[in-house]
Amino acid sequence: MLHKNGDSFETLQSIISSSESRTKNEAETRHKIIDFIVHDFLSWPKNRVAVEEYINPGYADYILKKENGDDLLFIEAKKEGVYFEIPLAYSSIEKSSYISIKKLISDKNIAKAVKQVRNYCFDTGCEYAAITNGHEWIFFKTFERGKRWDELQAFVVRKLEFFVDEYTKAINSFSFTAITENASLSSLLTTFKPKDRSIFYPKEKILTYSHPITANRLASTLRPLANNYFGVISDDDADFMDKCYVSQREYKATFDGMQTLLHDSLTPYFEEYGVQQLEDTGKGGQLGGRLTKNLKKGRKGEVLVLFGGKGAGKSTFIKRLLHHNQPRWLRDHAVVSIIDLLKVPENKDVIREYIWKNLVLALDKDRILDGDREVLLSRLFSDKFEVAKKQNLAGLPVSSESYNLKLNELISSWKEDYIYCAKRLVDYWGSLSKGAIVVVDNTDQYSSEVQDYCFTSAQEISSQLECVVLISMREERFYDSKIHGVLDAFQNSGFHISSPNSAEVFKKRLNYTTELLSNDRRREDKIGNIAADLVQDCKVYLTIMREEFSNHKSPLTSFLSACSHGDTRLSLDLFSSFLLSGYTNVDEMISAGRWDFQIHQVIKPVMIPNRYFYDESLSDIPNIYQLRSNRHASHFTGLRILRKISKGSDKTSPSYHPIADLKSYFSEVFNMVDDFEKNVDILLKHSFIESNNRLDYYSSEVDSIKVTNYGLYMIDELAFYFTYLDLICTDCGLYVEKTSNYLCEAARKEYRLFSRGERLDRVQVRLQRAEHFIDYLHEEENREREQYSLEMPENEMFTYKIKANFAVEKVRVLKSAKKQKSKSEYRAKPNHNKH
């Protein structure tokens, strides 16, 4: 809602009072009343309103425009002498009401005006129209699929007082912001009223729904390796950093060879702020060059910002550049202080003390502050000491106890002044031809307000110490924060780092851990004393995984690369879950010595690594078919959003789509604004889509979105796999109780068969359950196609593709289950080794 504008509000009251005589001509009506209502009261800018635009066979008085120039709303202005006879109100206080068009056009003046404006709309394809004589306003839809137009409801403003007495409703319905950003006309004039339908959740009746799975015999041995080497690279592990860091130069060829992989690149929003794409060559790229140049030229005080997405590896890049693998000139001429705020509480006072205290500790590499008093006074505190000799120590014999006590007291106070100590330490290093570089890292864990404070602190450090300060931030946190106004003063001081390719990260780390297992001393140091046969099994298992990541067409590589979408930390977490999952068939893989993963062998261990049943709230992979709104929702809203923004676009470089247009579409066609917004929120949080300002949740600040590689993977593949549908079906809210009960009973039966080890029967139950769920989805999609008059051929329906995929997968899955049963029966025979 817009804030009440005092001037326009009072002016409108004055207009109402002075316009009781209704004899003005049409032009005066427009100027005196309608112009004021449209432009001043409802805040429509004049460059979004066309006036007297010729449309055969006449003129449309006002045409409110969409951002792309298309027509949004026609307003036909009649002179005040043309009266609109509107059916009597129920009470004298009623300023507005809904009345059917059929009733309204029984008045000849209304009928004539409505017919005229409808002709304009038909010629241009505009859906909304209004007629007004300045006093009465009638807003209506000119057509609606599957409906007689004269049976539609019009919204009638009976008196001008409506805009004053019902100010909030007027602004929320007809203002520029309401119509263009919130699709208010669709909600106001739609005939699709939400029907309350009960929602049933199968999982609520399954007692074993939280049952854990712990069948991977190698998990306990590999867990320490997974914790240490499939997460963030430790700052003190130089060998791990050196062997496992992946620079852009190393994975560029991989990107070039994968046509469907979307590069984690700089958004147009950040380009506008002068942020540069950082090409990491292994030596820091432009950022390393900027730091070196600043020191060489003696530039005083500059704040640089390193942007990167969630899990993009900002901290790892900084540690490698400034700690593990410094360019030679920086190594010889820079003193680096990295202030890591990862574990510092969100309290400004605590953060401030932590920053300055640790900055002093980091700058004091020669431990002068812990050294002899004479050295301390000559190297650091000489300026204050000279002043103290003239003031605090004046008149005291140098050898006296009082002199020494007083001096010690002064030194203690000087040491507690962290800003002063930091300044003096920077001066000390300057005398040795070394400049200071200060890094403030991991600020993106904080709220916007505290991040503002961290950026201000970086500026303070830069100003006080006259040094270069580098601060790291996530793009979405930058936009969410208010600091972009401050950053304007630091044009071209931002750098964006892209995430490394997940497959390259996995290969290096699997190589590293396999080599570690082969080194007796290092292995024992990291995971203890392990039996030789167990060590060998772990090495074979990790080698199989490493070879899989060399195959770009591998379901495992595709799945993890897509799901992470630039979040290397997430892809490592997902892989760790997969590696240790009770569903990963370790013994069969080791026995074979190699393995070609099938998609169902990837999806299940990643989605439910340690659970028998899927729960969206506990999984890293969301349920795309979930009903998000309790009032009015569809199982297909998420997929429809992804299809809408991916259809017809270049998959290697998708374009951004205005959120207002998408919201308007889902409002006009489905009347599902709440469901749309909640789905966008989930899609952003899980990186199916990306906003132009990198916000990772839905809010009014998100103004355009594009599909990501993960979104393409979902709309092209994941949403249609049998295993995915089988997992999420018991987690879904369902509109049909009979279907919910069936899925619930099937889940119970499947669990009993699992407990008895009856694999083939269990697979058959899963297939029947999935088929039942697919039939339910098909009925729902058909119902929606008819209800919302969706003009699409059958082969474009989501469930058409689901059914086609399932028919193929069903044969393969049953064949595989029967084959596994035969193997098990063969191994169970007492004399099978003799044959």
ChimeraX attribute file (.defattr): number of C-alpha atoms within 10 A of each C-alpha:
attribute: neighborCount
match mode: 1-to-1
recipient: residues
	/A:1	13
	/A:2	14
	/A:3	7
	/A:4	12
	/A:5	11
	/A:6	8
	/A:7	10
	/A:8	16
	/A:9	15
	/A:10	12
	/A:11	14
	/A:12	20
	/A:13	14
	/A:14	11
	/A:15	14
	/A:16	16
	/A:17	11
	/A:18	9
	/A:19	16
	/A:20	9
	/A:21	9
	/A:22	15
	/A:23	13
	/A:24	14
	/A:25	13
	/A:26	17
	/A:27	14
	/A:28	15
	/A:29	23
	/A:30	23
	/A:31	12
	/A:32	15
	/A:33	18
	/A:34	21
	/A:35	18
	/A:36	18
	/A:37	21
	/A:38	20
	/A:39	16
	/A:40	17
	/A:41	23
	/A:42	23
	/A:43	17
	/A:44	22
	/A:45	12
	/A:46	12
	/A:47	8
	/A:48	17
	/A:49	21
	/A:50	15
	/A:51	13
	/A:52	12
	/A:53	13
	/A:54	11
	/A:55	13
	/A:56	10
	/A:57	10
	/A:58	13
	/A:59	15
	/A:60	21
	/A:61	20
	/A:62	21
	/A:63	21
	/A:64	26
	/A:65	18
	/A:66	15
	/A:67	13
	/A:68	7
	/A:69	10
	/A:70	13
	/A:71	20
	/A:72	21
	/A:73	23
	/A:74	25
	/A:75	21
	/A:76	24
	/A:77	22
	/A:78	21
	/A:79	18
	/A:80	23
	/A:81	14
	/A:82	15
	/A:83	17
	/A:84	24
	/A:85	14
	/A:86	18
	/A:87	12
	/A:88	9
	/A:89	12
	/A:90	8
	/A:91	7
	/A:92	7
	/A:93	9
	/A:94	13
	/A:95	18
	/A:96	21
	/A:97	14
	/A:98	16
	/A:99	18
	/A:100	16
	/A:101	23
	/A:102	16
	/A:103	15
	/A:104	22
	/A:105	19
	/A:106	13
	/A:107	15
	/A:108	13
	/A:109	15
	/A:110	21
	/A:111	16
	/A:112	12
	/A:113	18
	/A:114	21
	/A:115	13
	/A:116	17
	/A:117	23
	/A:118	23
	/A:119	16
	/A:120	22
	/A:121	23
	/A:122	12
	/A:123	11
	/A:124	12
	/A:125	15
	/A:126	19
	/A:127	20
	/A:128	22
	/A:129	23
	/A:130	23
	/A:131	23
	/A:132	25
	/A:133	22
	/A:134	24
	/A:135	21
	/A:136	20
	/A:137	21
	/A:138	26
	/A:139	24
	/A:140	27
	/A:141	25
	/A:142	25
	/A:143	18
	/A:144	16
	/A:145	12
	/A:146	10
	/A:147	11
	/A:148	11
	/A:149	16
	/A:150	17
	/A:151	13
	/A:152	21
	/A:153	22
	/A:154	26
	/A:155	21
	/A:156	22
	/A:157	22
	/A:158	20
	/A:159	16
	/A:160	20
	/A:161	17
	/A:162	19
	/A:163	22
	/A:164	17
	/A:165	12
	/A:166	12
	/A:167	16
	/A:168	15
	/A:169	14
	/A:170	19
	/A:171	22
	/A:172	18
	/A:173	21
	/A:174	23
	/A:175	23
	/A:176	22
	/A:177	18
	/A:178	18
	/A:179	23
	/A:180	21
	/A:181	17
	/A:182	22
	/A:183	23
	/A:184	20
	/A:185	25
	/A:186	24
	/A:187	19
	/A:188	16
	/A:189	18
	/A:190	19
	/A:191	16
	/A:192	16
	/A:193	11
	/A:194	12
	/A:195	9
	/A:196	10
	/A:197	13
	/A:198	12
	/A:199	15
	/A:200	18
	/A:201	21
	/A:202	22
	/A:203	23
	/A:204	11
	/A:205	15
	/A:206	17
	/A:207	9
	/A:208	13
	/A:209	20
	/A:210	14
	/A:211	11
	/A:212	14
	/A:213	15
	/A:214	14
	/A:215	15
	/A:216	17
	/A:217	15
	/A:218	19
	/A:219	19
	/A:220	11
	/A:221	16
	/A:222	18
	/A:223	17
	/A:224	14
	/A:225	20
	/A:226	21
	/A:227	12
	/A:228	14
	/A:229	20
	/A:230	22
	/A:231	17
	/A:232	15
	/A:233	19
	/A:234	13
	/A:235	14
	/A:236	11
	/A:237	10
	/A:238	16
	/A:239	10
	/A:240	18
	/A:241	19
	/A:242	12
	/A:243	12
	/A:244	20
	/A:245	19
	/A:246	23
	/A:247	21
	/A:248	20
	/A:249	13
	/A:250	15
	/A:251	17
	/A:252	12
	/A:253	10
	/A:254	16
	/A:255	15
	/A:256	11
	/A:257	11
	/A:258	12
	/A:259	10
	/A:260	17
	/A:261	23
	/A:262	20
	/A:263	18
	/A:264	20
	/A:265	15
	/A:266	22
	/A:267	18
	/A:268	12
	/A:269	15
	/A:270	21
	/A:271	15
	/A:272	9
	/A:273	16
	/A:274	16
	/A:275	21
	/A:276	19
	/A:277	20
	/A:278	22
	/A:279	18
	/A:280	20
	/A:281	13
	/A:282	18
	/A:283	19
	/A:284	22
	/A:285	15
	/A:286	16
	/A:287	25
	/A:288	19
	/A:289	13
	/A:290	15
	/A:291	20
	/A:292	21
	/A:293	13
	/A:294	17
	/A:295	21
	/A:296	15
	/A:297	8
	/A:298	12
	/A:299	14
	/A:300	14
	/A:301	18
	/A:302	21
	/A:303	22
	/A:304	25
	/A:305	25
	/A:306	24
	/A:307	27
	/A:308	27
	/A:309	25
	/A:310	23
	/A:311	20
	/A:312	23
	/A:313	23
	/A:314	22
	/A:315	22
	/A:316	19
	/A:317	22
	/A:318	22
	/A:319	21
	/A:320	20
	/A:321	19
	/A:322	22
	/A:323	18
	/A:324	18
	/A:325	18
	/A:326	18
	/A:327	17
	/A:328	11
	/A:329	11
	/A:330	23
	/A:331	15
	/A:332	12
	/A:333	18
	/A:334	21
	/A:335	20
	/A:336	21
	/A:337	22
	/A:338	23
	/A:339	19
	/A:340	16
	/A:341	19
	/A:342	12
	/A:343	8
	/A:344	15
	/A:345	13
	/A:346	15
	/A:347	10
	/A:348	14
	/A:349	10
	/A:350	11
	/A:351	18
	/A:352	13
	/A:353	12
	/A:354	16
	/A:355	22
	/A:356	20
	/A:357	18
	/A:358	17
	/A:359	23
	/A:360	23
	/A:361	17
	/A:362	19
	/A:363	25
	/A:364	20
	/A:365	14
	/A:366	11
	/A:367	11
	/A:368	16
	/A:369	21
	/A:370	10
	/A:371	10
	/A:372	9
	/A:373	15
	/A:374	11
	/A:375	14
	/A:376	16
	/A:377	17
	/A:378	11
	/A:379	16
	/A:380	22
	/A:381	21
	/A:382	15
	/A:383	12
	/A:384	13
	/A:385	18
	/A:386	12
	/A:387	12
	/A:388	15
	/A:389	15
	/A:390	10
	/A:391	10
	/A:392	14
	/A:393	19
	/A:394	12
	/A:395	10
	/A:396	14
	/A:397	11
	/A:398	13
	/A:399	8
	/A:400	9
	/A:401	11
	/A:402	13
	/A:403	18
	/A:404	15
	/A:405	11
	/A:406	15
	/A:407	19
	/A:408	13
	/A:409	11
	/A:410	16
	/A:411	19
	/A:412	11
	/A:413	11
	/A:414	15
	/A:415	15
	/A:416	11
	/A:417	14
	/A:418	19
	/A:419	18
	/A:420	18
	/A:421	23
	/A:422	25
	/A:423	18
	/A:424	20
	/A:425	26
	/A:426	24
	/A:427	19
	/A:428	17
	/A:429	18
	/A:430	15
	/A:431	10
	/A:432	10
	/A:433	13
	/A:434	20
	/A:435	27
	/A:436	23
	/A:437	25
	/A:438	23
	/A:439	25
	/A:440	22
	/A:441	20
	/A:442	20
	/A:443	24
	/A:444	20
	/A:445	17
	/A:446	19
	/A:447	14
	/A:448	18
	/A:449	13
	/A:450	18
	/A:451	24
	/A:452	19
	/A:453	18
	/A:454	23
	/A:455	22
	/A:456	14
	/A:457	19
	/A:458	24
	/A:459	22
	/A:460	15
	/A:461	24
	/A:462	22
	/A:463	16
	/A:464	14
	/A:465	23
	/A:466	20
	/A:467	24
	/A:468	25
	/A:469	27
	/A:470	25
	/A:471	24
	/A:472	23
	/A:473	24
	/A:474	24
	/A:475	25
	/A:476	20
	/A:477	24
	/A:478	21
	/A:479	19
	/A:480	19
	/A:481	16
	/A:482	14
	/A:483	18
	/A:484	14
	/A:485	9
	/A:486	11
	/A:487	19
	/A:488	12
	/A:489	9
	/A:490	16
	/A:491	12
	/A:492	15
	/A:493	20
	/A:494	24
	/A:495	22
	/A:496	28
	/A:497	23
	/A:498	23
	/A:499	24
	/A:500	25
	/A:501	26
	/A:502	26
	/A:503	23
	/A:504	20
	/A:505	20
	/A:506	23
	/A:507	19
	/A:508	17
	/A:509	22
	/A:510	24
	/A:511	17
	/A:512	16
	/A:513	23
	/A:514	22
	/A:515	14
	/A:516	17
	/A:517	20
	/A:518	13
	/A:519	12
	/A:520	14
	/A:521	12
	/A:522	13
	/A:523	19
	/A:524	13
	/A:525	10
	/A:526	13
	/A:527	15
	/A:528	13
	/A:529	12
	/A:530	13
	/A:531	8
	/A:532	9
	/A:533	9
	/A:534	13
	/A:535	20
	/A:536	15
	/A:537	18
	/A:538	21
	/A:539	21
	/A:540	20
	/A:541	22
	/A:542	21
	/A:543	19
	/A:544	19
	/A:545	23
	/A:546	20
	/A:547	14
	/A:548	21
	/A:549	21
	/A:550	14
	/A:551	14
	/A:552	15
	/A:553	11
	/A:554	15
	/A:555	20
	/A:556	26
	/A:557	20
	/A:558	21
	/A:559	20
	/A:560	22
	/A:561	22
	/A:562	25
	/A:563	23
	/A:564	25
	/A:565	30
	/A:566	29
	/A:567	25
	/A:568	25
	/A:569	19
	/A:570	20
	/A:571	26
	/A:572	22
	/A:573	19
	/A:574	22
	/A:575	21
	/A:576	21
	/A:577	21
	/A:578	23
	/A:579	24
	/A:580	25
	/A:581	26
	/A:582	24
	/A:583	22
	/A:584	20
	/A:585	14
	/A:586	21
	/A:587	14
	/A:588	11
	/A:589	18
	/A:590	19
	/A:591	12
	/A:592	10
	/A:593	13
	/A:594	16
	/A:595	15
	/A:596	15
	/A:597	15
	/A:598	11
	/A:599	18
	/A:600	15
	/A:601	17
	/A:602	20
	/A:603	22
	/A:604	24
	/A:605	22
	/A:606	26
	/A:607	25
	/A:608	25
	/A:609	25
	/A:610	23
	/A:611	21
	/A:612	20
	/A:613	24
	/A:614	26
	/A:615	22
	/A:616	16
	/A:617	10
	/A:618	11
	/A:619	15
	/A:620	17
	/A:621	18
	/A:622	18
	/A:623	23
	/A:624	24
	/A:625	21
	/A:626	21
	/A:627	23
	/A:628	22
	/A:629	16
	/A:630	13
	/A:631	15
	/A:632	18
	/A:633	23
	/A:634	21
	/A:635	21
	/A:636	20
	/A:637	24
	/A:638	27
	/A:639	18
	/A:640	16
	/A:641	21
	/A:642	23
	/A:643	16
	/A:644	15
	/A:645	21
	/A:646	21
	/A:647	11
	/A:648	9
	/A:649	14
	/A:650	10
	/A:651	17
	/A:652	14
	/A:653	14
	/A:654	18
	/A:655	14
	/A:656	20
	/A:657	18
	/A:658	17
	/A:659	21
	/A:660	18
	/A:661	18
	/A:662	19
	/A:663	22
	/A:664	23
	/A:665	18
	/A:666	21
	/A:667	23
	/A:668	23
	/A:669	17
	/A:670	25
	/A:671	23
	/A:672	24
	/A:673	23
	/A:674	18
	/A:675	24
	/A:676	24
	/A:677	22
	/A:678	18
	/A:679	25
	/A:680	27
	/A:681	18
	/A:682	20
	/A:683	26
	/A:684	22
	/A:685	16
	/A:686	20
	/A:687	23
	/A:688	25
	/A:689	27
	/A:690	25
	/A:691	26
	/A:692	22
	/A:693	21
	/A:694	25
	/A:695	22
	/A:696	24
	/A:697	20
	/A:698	18
	/A:699	11
	/A:700	10
	/A:701	13
	/A:702	20
	/A:703	17
	/A:704	17
	/A:705	23
	/A:706	21
	/A:707	29
	/A:708	30
	/A:709	26
	/A:710	26
	/A:711	29
	/A:712	22
	/A:713	19
	/A:714	20
	/A:715	21
	/A:716	13
	/A:717	14
	/A:718	19
	/A:719	19
	/A:720	21
	/A:721	18
	/A:722	25
	/A:723	22
	/A:724	21
	/A:725	22
	/A:726	22
	/A:727	21
	/A:728	21
	/A:729	25
	/A:730	29
	/A:731	23
	/A:732	24
	/A:733	21
	/A:734	24
	/A:735	18
	/A:736	15
	/A:737	15
	/A:738	11
	/A:739	18
	/A:740	25
	/A:741	17
	/A:742	15
	/A:743	26
	/A:744	21
	/A:745	15
	/A:746	19
	/A:747	24
	/A:748	16
	/A:749	16
	/A:750	21
	/A:751	20
	/A:752	13
	/A:753	17
	/A:754	16
	/A:755	11
	/A:756	10
	/A:757	11
	/A:758	13
	/A:759	18
	/A:760	20
	/A:761	17
	/A:762	22
	/A:763	20
	/A:764	16
	/A:765	18
	/A:766	21
	/A:767	20
	/A:768	16
	/A:769	24
	/A:770	24
	/A:771	20
	/A:772	17
	/A:773	23
	/A:774	22
	/A:775	16
	/A:776	18
	/A:777	19
	/A:778	18
	/A:779	13
	/A:780	17
	/A:781	19
	/A:782	15
	/A:783	12
	/A:784	15
	/A:785	15
	/A:786	11
	/A:787	14
	/A:788	16
	/A:789	15
	/A:790	13
	/A:791	9
	/A:792	9
	/A:793	7
	/A:794	12
	/A:795	10
	/A:796	9
	/A:797	14
	/A:798	18
	/A:799	22
	/A:800	16
	/A:801	18
	/A:802	21
	/A:803	17
	/A:804	12
	/A:805	15
	/A:806	22
	/A:807	13
	/A:808	11
	/A:809	16
	/A:810	17
	/A:811	10
	/A:812	11
	/A:813	19
	/A:814	16
	/A:815	13
	/A:816	14
	/A:817	17
	/A:818	15
	/A:819	12
	/A:820	14
	/A:821	15
	/A:822	12
	/A:823	11
	/A:824	12
	/A:825	10
	/A:826	13
	/A:827	12
	/A:828	10
	/A:829	9
	/A:830	8
	/A:831	9
	/A:832	10
	/A:833	8
	/A:834	5
	/A:835	4
